[in-house]
């Protein structure tokens, strides 16, 4: 990992909930908080705590030189769609392997990402 682009990953002690179109899409007490360089922290949620029945995998992919290749999912709830609202690193680079099997949500593509004491 580059010294000029530090990444730290730590367990989030809070409960993290993601809501969209009146549904809880994710609810976990096992989120990881990833802090990358000067960006705001991103909450990575274990896949088993995400309602996969509301998600559709898309063809969209991106590449991060620090984390690897990301796959994307859209959320579909009662006709409301959030395109490519979720990303996941299924085979992240060494150094960030903790986020394998976790999913992250774009805050501006869901209704709320809430944190409360677990």
C-alpha positions as CSV (number, residue, x, y, z in Angstrom):
1,X,0.0,0.0,0.0
2,X,1.3,3.4,-0.9
3,X,2.5,5.7,2.0
4,X,0.8,8.6,0.2
5,X,-2.5,6.8,0.1
6,X,-3.1,5.2,3.6
7,X,-6.0,2.8,4.1
8,X,-7.1,1.6,7.5
9,X,-9.9,-0.9,8.2
10,X,-11.4,-1.3,11.7
11,X,-14.5,-2.9,13.1
12,X,-17.3,-0.5,13.6
13,X,-18.8,-0.9,17.1
14,X,-22.2,0.5,16.0
15,X,-25.2,-1.0,14.3
16,X,-25.3,0.1,10.7
17,X,-28.6,0.1,8.8
18,X,-29.2,1.0,5.1
19,X,-32.7,2.0,4.1
20,X,-34.1,2.4,0.6
21,X,-37.8,2.9,-0.5
22,X,-39.1,2.0,3.0
23,X,-37.1,-1.2,3.3
24,X,-34.1,-2.2,5.3
25,X,-31.6,-3.3,2.7
26,X,-28.8,-4.0,5.2
27,X,-28.6,-4.3,9.0
28,X,-25.5,-5.3,10.8
29,X,-23.4,-5.1,14.0
30,X,-20.4,-6.4,12.1
31,X,-19.6,-3.5,9.7
32,X,-16.0,-2.6,8.9
33,X,-15.1,1.1,8.6
34,X,-12.6,1.7,5.8
35,X,-10.8,5.0,5.9
36,X,-8.9,5.8,2.7
37,X,-6.5,8.8,2.4
38,X,-8.6,11.9,2.9
39,X,-12.0,10.4,1.9
40,X,-14.8,10.0,4.5
41,X,-15.0,6.6,6.1
42,X,-17.0,3.9,4.1
43,X,-19.0,1.3,5.9
44,X,-18.5,-2.2,4.5
45,X,-21.3,-4.6,5.5
46,X,-21.0,-8.4,5.5
47,X,-22.9,-9.9,2.5
48,X,-24.9,-12.1,4.9
49,X,-26.4,-9.0,6.6
50,X,-27.6,-7.6,3.2
51,X,-31.0,-8.5,1.8
52,X,-29.7,-10.0,-1.4
53,X,-33.3,-10.6,-2.7
54,X,-33.5,-6.8,-3.3
55,X,-30.3,-6.7,-5.3
56,X,-29.5,-7.2,-9.0
57,X,-25.9,-7.6,-10.1
58,X,-25.0,-5.3,-12.9
59,X,-22.3,-5.4,-15.6
60,X,-20.6,-2.3,-14.2
61,X,-17.1,-2.7,-12.8
62,X,-14.4,-0.3,-11.7
63,X,-10.7,-0.7,-10.8
64,X,-9.0,0.8,-7.8
65,X,-5.2,0.7,-7.8
66,X,-5.3,0.2,-4.0
67,X,-8.2,-2.2,-3.5
68,X,-8.7,-4.1,-6.8
69,X,-11.7,-4.7,-9.1
70,X,-15.1,-3.8,-7.8
71,X,-18.4,-5.4,-8.9
72,X,-21.7,-3.5,-8.6
73,X,-25.3,-4.2,-7.7
74,X,-28.5,-2.2,-8.1
75,X,-31.3,-2.1,-5.5
76,X,-34.9,-2.8,-6.7
77,X,-37.8,-2.1,-4.3
78,X,-41.4,-1.9,-5.5
79,X,-40.4,-0.4,-8.8
80,X,-37.9,2.0,-7.3
81,X,-34.3,1.4,-8.5
82,X,-31.0,2.6,-7.3
83,X,-28.6,1.9,-10.2
84,X,-25.1,0.6,-9.2
85,X,-25.8,1.7,-5.6
86,X,-23.6,-1.0,-4.1
87,X,-20.0,-2.1,-4.7
88,X,-18.0,-5.1,-3.5
89,X,-14.5,-6.3,-3.9
90,X,-14.8,-10.0,-4.3
91,X,-11.0,-10.6,-4.7
92,X,-9.4,-7.5,-3.1
93,X,-5.7,-6.9,-3.2
94,X,-3.5,-8.1,-0.3
95,X,-3.6,-5.5,2.4
96,X,-7.3,-5.0,2.2
97,X,-8.4,-8.7,2.2
98,X,-10.7,-8.0,5.2
99,X,-13.3,-6.4,2.9
100,X,-13.7,-9.6,0.8
101,X,-17.4,-10.7,1.2
102,X,-18.4,-7.2,2.3
103,X,-20.6,-4.7,0.4
104,X,-20.5,-0.9,0.5
105,X,-23.4,1.6,-0.3
106,X,-23.2,5.0,-2.0
107,X,-24.9,7.3,0.5
108,X,-26.4,9.5,-2.3
109,X,-28.1,6.4,-3.9
110,X,-29.9,5.1,-0.8
111,X,-32.4,6.9,1.5
112,X,-30.2,6.6,4.6
113,X,-27.2,4.9,6.1
114,X,-27.8,5.1,9.9
115,X,-25.5,4.2,12.7
116,X,-26.6,3.6,16.3
117,X,-25.1,2.0,19.4
118,X,-25.1,-1.8,19.0
